[in-house]
Amino acid sequence: MSLEDLANLGEFVGAIGVVVSFVFLAVQVRNNTKALRDAAAKDMLADPDGHLWELVNQRRHQLTGISSKPTRTNYVERFLHRSAPVGTNIGLE
């Protein structure tokens, strides 16, 4: 095996490593996004004073013109159902 063959083999192995790294990064970013959505939903439920909930309702009214206010639990359930994969039981039923 010549030095050129070894260099080509090293370049090929390096390219495979880059592709594997990108796939790993994509999986980690997707998992982190889901974890952040779940944490935001839990924080919304745990807001003791309801200040965040008031802001959500104000913004909802601005965007949709709907003045009726859904309950906090219903809003979070819809948020979680929208972000959960199809067929996933999110434990709110």
C-alpha positions, 0 to 999 in steps of 0.5 A: 500500500502506497502513501497515496493509498493511505492518504485516500483511506484516511480522507475517506474515514475522516469524511465518514466521521464528519457525516456521523457527527452531523447525524449525532448533532441533528439527533441531539438538537431534536431531543433538546428542542423537545426537552425545552418545549416540555419544560416550557409547558411545565413552567406554564402550569407551575406559574403560581401567580398566573402572570405568564398565563395572562400574557398568553391570553392577551397575545392570543386575543391580539392574534385571534380576536377571541375573547373567551379564555381557555383554562391553563390545563387545556392550553398546555394539553393542546401544546403538548399534543401538538409537539408530541409524536403521533400516538404518544400518550402524554399522560394528561388524559 
